[in-house]
Amino acid sequence: MVYVVFDDALRGNHRGWTPDTFAETLRAPLAAIGVRIMRLHGEGRMSAGDGFQASGCPADIYEAKLDQVEAIVDAVLRHGPV
């Protein structure tokens, strides 16, 4: 399971995030639930390749993990970069 952050992941944010600080801040909390960060350069917003990915994972496990990932990402975005 992986969470992909592209260069345009935070376009329009108003809290001072850069894709690099966002990816680095997410690294530890997502690792704690078994999701690794992949920081890729380029435009990814319009592709299916940004955000949470879990190929070959059963739907119920995917949904449960997605809920955890969304909660972590939302909490990190609310507090801004450290």
C-alpha positions in Angstrom: 0.0 0.0 0.0 1.3 3.4 -1.0 0.3 7.1 -0.9 1.6 9.0 -3.9 2.3 12.7 -3.7 2.9 14.5 -7.0 4.2 18.1 -7.5 0.6 19.4 -8.0 -0.9 17.5 -5.1 -1.4 20.7 -3.0 -2.1 23.2 -5.7 -4.2 26.0 -4.3 -3.4 25.2 -0.6 -3.3 28.2 1.8 -1.4 26.7 4.7 2.1 26.8 3.3 2.4 23.2 2.3 4.8 22.1 -0.4 4.6 18.6 -1.8 7.9 17.7 -0.1 6.9 18.9 3.3 3.5 17.2 2.9 5.1 13.9 2.0 7.7 14.1 4.7 5.0 14.9 7.4 2.8 12.1 6.3 5.7 9.5 6.2 5.7 8.5 9.9 1.9 8.4 10.6 1.2 6.5 7.4 4.1 4.1 8.0 2.5 3.3 11.4 -0.5 1.8 9.6 1.5 0.1 6.9 1.3 2.7 4.1 4.5 4.0 2.5 4.9 7.4 0.9 6.0 7.7 -2.7 7.0 11.3 -3.8 6.9 11.6 -7.6 7.7 14.6 -9.7 5.4 15.8 -12.4 1.7 16.5 -12.8 -0.4 13.8 -11.3 -3.6 15.5 -10.3 -5.5 14.4 -13.4 -4.2 10.8 -13.3 -5.4 7.9 -11.3 -1.9 7.7 -9.9 -2.1 10.2 -7.1 -3.3 9.6 -3.5 -3.8 6.2 -1.9 -3.2 3.0 -3.8 -3.6 -0.6 -2.8 -3.4 -2.9 -5.8 -4.6 -6.4 -5.4 -6.1 -5.7 -2.0 -9.6 -7.1 -1.1 -12.2 -4.4 -1.2 -13.1 -4.6 2.5 -9.4 -4.2 3.5 -9.0 -1.4 1.0 -12.0 0.5 2.4 -10.8 0.2 6.0 -7.3 1.3 5.1 -8.6 4.2 3.0 -10.6 5.4 6.0 -7.5 5.4 8.1 -5.4 7.2 5.4 -8.1 9.8 4.9 -8.3 10.6 8.6 -4.5 11.0 8.9 -4.2 13.1 5.7 -7.1 15.4 6.9 -5.5 15.8 10.3 -2.1 16.7 8.8 -3.7 19.2 6.4 -5.6 20.9 9.2 -2.5 21.5 11.3 -0.2 22.7 8.5 3.5 22.0 8.1 5.8 21.6 11.1 
